[in-house]
Each structure stands twice: as C-alpha cells, then as structure tokens.
Amino acid sequence: MKLSHQEAGFTLKQLVARPDVVEMHGVTAQDPKLLVHLKATRNSVPVPRHWCFKRKYLQGKWGIENPPFELPDFIKCTGIQEMWEPLQEKEEQKTMKSKMREKVRPEMGKIDIDYRKLHDAFFKWQMKPKLTIHGDLYYEGQEFETQLKEKKPEICLRS
C-alpha cells in the first residue's frame, strides 16, 4: 500500500537530520533523501518559493501604488531640490517645439552647485543601502513586512 504525501513527509522528517527543510512537494522526488541533504548543505541557496505557483512571478503587485521617489537625506542637505524646482516650473511653461529643441541642443550649467557640498554629500555623509544577507531570497511583499531588527522592546513599549 502506497503512503500518502502527508504520511511520506512525516516519515521523511523522522529519517533526516534537518526536518525543517523537508517540503511536501519534495516527498515526490526520485531521491527525497538526497534532495533534503542538498537543501540542508551549508551555504546552499534555496529555490524561490514561486517556482510552483500558478500565477507568474510578481503578478500580485499590480494593484499596489508605490510612493513617489524621495531623495536620501545626504543629497537633500546639498539643497539641490530647491534649485531644481524653479527649473521644473520653467520647463512646464515651455512649448513642445522648444522642449524638442532643448533635447537636440541641451544647455549645460543651469544649476550652479558648490562642488565641495557635492563631494561631502557623496563621500562623507553617504549611507550604505540596506542589503539582504547572503542566501536571503526576495519574495512578493517582502518590502511591506515590518523590520524588527532596528526596534528594541523597551523602545516599543515607551512609544
């Protein structure tokens, strides 16, 4: 008598050293013990979860509107945003013909910014972006999860 997938999964979990890597679809593999051994190997990158989904990857993000891009604080300190706003207003008032002429022959040097400020912004005050750790895979909705690494319990209780 053949075992059901659930029963086979339970027996496989009892046989292997790392039962946390056993998945229900891994039970039907040709050699499930080898599959679990490969998954449990150190520094192995897991297969993305979406490989067995019916819908295409990232198709669930269609209805979500992203907030507009915001400049990082170290670039805001240069004051480039305040210099850029009047130029944007002038650009809106231009006709289509003058916009096309501007694309063909662009005028350089419209924004006069102190190079010392730019140098300090990018070489002194720049912050490293938050990166994922090795082996961590992106999945849909990962950016909307709350990151509790920066929060401490006593700080959460006070606020």
N, C-alpha and C positions, 0 to 999 in steps of 0.2 A: 504494500500500500504506500502510495506516494504522500510525503508530508506536504502540508500546505505551506505557502510562503511565510506565514507568520510563525509557524512551528519551526520551519527550517532556519529562520532568522534567530529564534531563541536558542536553538541548539548550536548554531554557529557562534553566537555570542558567548556561549559557555566554553567553547573549544579554543578561542583565540585569547591572546594576551591583552589586546586593546579592544574591548567590545564597543567602545564609543564610536569607532569608525565603521561599524557594520551598518549598512543601509538595506532597506527592503528590496530594492532592485538589484543589489549586489549578490543576493542569495541565488539568483538565477544564472549567474555567470558560470562559465565552463569549469573554472577552478576558483571557487569562492575563497578558499583559504589563502591562495596566492594573492588574490585581489586585496584582501584585508591586510595581508603582510605588506604589500606595496603601499597601501594607504597609511599604514602605521609607521613606515620608514621615516626616519628623522630628515627634516628639511625637504620633504616632498610637498609639492604644491597641489592642493586639492582641485578636483574638477569642478567647474562652476555648477551651481545648483540648477541653472536654467537649461541645461542640456536636455532634460527630459520633459520640459514644459511644452504644452501645445501651442501657446502663442509665441510670437517672435520676441527676441530679447529687447528690453526697454520699451515695449509697446504699451505698457501700463502707465507711462509718464505723459501720455498725450494731453490729459485734462489739467495738468499741473502748470501753473504760471510761475515762472521764476521771477524773483525781484530784480529790478534793474541793477546793472553793474555799479558797484561803489568802489571808488579809489581807496587803496590802502592808506592808513594814517601817515606813513612816512612820505608818501607822494603829496598828500593834502597839505603837509607842512610847507611845501615849496610855494604854495599859492597859485599853482598852475590852473586850478579850476576857476578861480576868479578872473584870470587873464583870458581864459578860453570862452567864457560866457558872452562877452560883448562881440567876439568874432562870430560866434554861432548866430547871434541876433542879426548881424550884418549879412551873414550867409543866407538866412531865411528871406531877407528882403531882395536879394539879387534875382534877376530874371534867369530863365533857363539858358538863354544864349550866353550870358556872362558866366554862368556856372560851368558850361561846357568849355568856354574859352579858358577858364581858370584851370580846368583839368589838363588841357593841352599845354599851356604855359603857366605853371604854378609860380606864385610869388613866394619867395623864401624870406625868412626873417620877420614874420608877422608878430611872433611872440618873442619879447625880449626878456629872458630869464637869466638870473645870475647863475653862472656855471658852478660856482662854489656851493650854492644851495643844492643844485642837482647832484653834485659829487657827494655831498654829505648825505643826501637822502638815499642814494643808492649804495653807498659804500660804508656809511656809518650807522644809519638808522634802519636799514632794511632788515625785515624779519624773515626767517625761513618759513616757507609754507608748510602746513600740516600735511604730512605724508603718511600713507598707511605702512604698516610694518611688513617685512618680508613674508610672503605666503598668504597675506590677507587679500581676499578676492572682493571685488566690488559686486554688489547685488542691488537690485532695484529698491529704492527707498532708503539706502544706507545714509544719505546725507540728511535725511529727516529724523534720524534716530538721535536721541539725546546723548551727548558725550559726557559721561560722568567721571572721566579721568581728571578733569580740572577741578571738579567740585569736591569739597571735603564735607563730611557730615555735620560738623559744628557750624560751618558757614551756611549750609542749607537750613538749619534749624533757626538761625538768627533772622534770616530774611523772610 
